[in-house]
Amino acid sequence: MSIRASFQAVSEFWKENGALIKEIRDTASTTKDIMRGLADRVEAERKDAQELVSNIGKITFTIAQKRDTKDRQAGLLAEIAETKEKIQKYRDDPTITGLLNTKLSALYQQLGNSYLEEPVEAMVTFTENEIAGIGVLLSNAELDAEARQNMAAILNAAVKIGEVALKVAVKLTA
C-alpha cells in the first residue's frame, strides 16, 4: 500500500488530491480559453477564405508569368501537401516530425522566393465544378457552438480551410 496507514499520510494524500483536482480544473479552464481562441482564429480564416471564393471570377490574381516558374510552384505545393501528410502520419515521433517541419519550412521559403519572379496580373478561370468543390470544403469548415468546444472539429475545420487555399493555389499554377 503506497499510502501509509496513518491520519497524517491519509490527510496529506487528500491534500495532494485536492491540489490535483484544482490543477485539472485550472487546466480545463485554460484549455477552454485556448479552444475558444483557436476556434475564433479558424472562423476568421474561414471568413477570409469565403471572401476569396466569393470573388473568384471577379478579381485578377498576381501569378507567375513564366511556365517553368508555375511548374516549380505546382511541384512545391505538391511537396508541401505531401510533407504535411507525413507530419500527420508521424505526429507521435518527435524526431521525424522535427525533420519534416524543417523540410516544410524550407519548402515554404522556396515557394515564397518564387513569388519574386516576374509576376503578372491575370484573370484565372475556375470551372463551376472547381468552385462548387471549394465551396463544399468551405462549408465543412463551419463550426457550430458545440464544435467550437471540440479540438477535433476545430482541427478539421482548419484542415478544410487549408485545402481551400491549396486548391486555389494549385489552380493559380495551372
C-alpha angles and dihedrals in degrees: 000000000000095000112070116235097252138102090241094053093045093047091048089050090050090049091050090048089053089052090050091051090050091050091050091050092047091048091048090051092048091045090051090053091047091048091050090051092048091048090051091051091049090049091050090051091047090053091049090049091047090053091051093048092047090056098046107124092024100066137055121235128216103239139163115281099206122073093222091055091051090048091050090049091049090050091049091049090052092048091048091051091048092048091050089053090051091049089054092046094050097033091128094057109075094191095055094041090049091054092044092049089052089051090047091054091051091049092051090049091052090048091049091050090053091064090071096065110101101303120199133195110245141162109241115203118220119194120235089250092053091049092046091050091050089048091054091052090049094049088051087057094063115114121209122201093271095046091052087071095051119085093203092053092049091048091047091051091050090049091051091051089050089052090053090053091047093050092050092045092049090050090052090058094050 
